[in-house]
């Protein structure tokens, strides 16, 4: 009987190994639905990474709020061009919809 247990253990280990291998294999590209804000943030980031500043003005979604960081400020209904290299925080604000295209 001990032989059967060893066979079962080997079989189980093999199944786990195969399951793990299949979960790490590359999968087909699947369409991911992005919000308008996420698409805009991605476009801004791609432009920045390629060395081409993103053209276009941005504003606050809610004019009763404000946003400021070194080299970039938005208050009220103000519209402004983004800096050449937007910070991660600024990209996050665009992605979340706090800052939108004007």
C-alpha positions in Angstrom: 0.0 0.0 0.0 2.8 2.6 0.6 3.4 2.5 -3.2 0.0 3.7 -3.9 0.4 6.7 -1.6 3.6 7.7 -3.2 2.0 7.4 -6.6 -0.9 9.6 -5.4 1.6 12.2 -4.0 3.6 12.3 -7.3 0.4 12.6 -9.3 -0.8 15.5 -7.0 2.5 17.2 -7.2 2.5 16.9 -11.0 -1.0 18.3 -11.2 0.0 21.3 -9.0 3.1 21.8 -11.1 1.1 21.8 -14.3 -1.5 24.2 -12.9 1.2 26.6 -11.8 2.9 26.4 -15.2 -0.3 27.1 -17.0 -1.0 30.2 -14.8 2.3 31.8 -15.7 2.2 31.2 -19.4 1.5 34.3 -21.5 -2.2 34.7 -22.3 -3.7 36.2 -25.3 -4.1 40.0 -25.4 -7.5 40.8 -24.0 -9.3 44.1 -24.5 -9.4 46.1 -21.4 -12.0 48.9 -21.1 -10.4 52.1 -19.9 -12.3 55.2 -18.8 -11.8 58.4 -20.7 -9.7 59.7 -17.8 -7.5 56.6 -17.8 -7.0 56.9 -21.6 -6.0 60.5 -21.3 -3.5 59.8 -18.5 -2.1 56.9 -20.6 -1.7 59.3 -23.6 0.0 61.9 -21.4 2.4 59.3 -20.0 3.2 57.9 -23.4 3.9 61.4 -24.7 6.1 62.2 -21.8 8.0 58.9 -22.1 8.7 59.6 -25.8 10.0 63.1 -25.0 7.1 64.9 -26.7 5.1 67.0 -24.3 1.3 66.4 -24.5 -0.4 69.3 -26.2 -3.7 70.5 -24.9 -5.1 72.3 -21.9 -6.4 70.8 -18.7 -8.7 72.1 -16.0 -10.1 71.0 -12.7 -13.2 68.9 -12.9 -14.6 70.8 -9.9 -13.7 74.5 -10.1 -14.2 74.8 -6.3 -11.0 72.8 -5.8 -7.3 73.4 -6.5 -4.2 71.5 -7.3 -0.6 72.7 -7.0 2.9 71.1 -7.3 6.2 72.6 -8.2 5.9 74.0 -11.8 2.1 73.4 -12.2 -0.9 74.9 -10.6 -4.6 74.9 -11.3 -7.3 76.8 -9.4 -10.9 77.6 -10.1 -11.8 77.7 -13.8 -8.1 78.1 -14.8 -6.9 76.1 -17.9 -3.2 75.2 -18.3 -0.8 73.2 -20.4 0.8 70.3 -18.6 4.5 70.4 -17.7 6.9 68.5 -20.1 7.4 65.8 -17.6 4.2 65.4 -15.5 4.7 63.9 -12.0 3.2 60.6 -11.0 0.9 62.5 -8.7 -0.4 64.7 -11.6 -0.9 61.6 -13.8 -2.9 60.0 -10.9 -5.1 63.1 -10.7 -5.8 62.9 -14.4 -6.4 59.2 -14.2 -8.9 59.7 -11.3 -10.8 62.4 -13.2 -9.8 65.2 -10.7 -8.1 67.0 -13.6 -9.7 66.8 -17.1 -9.1 68.0 -20.6 -10.3 71.5 -21.1 
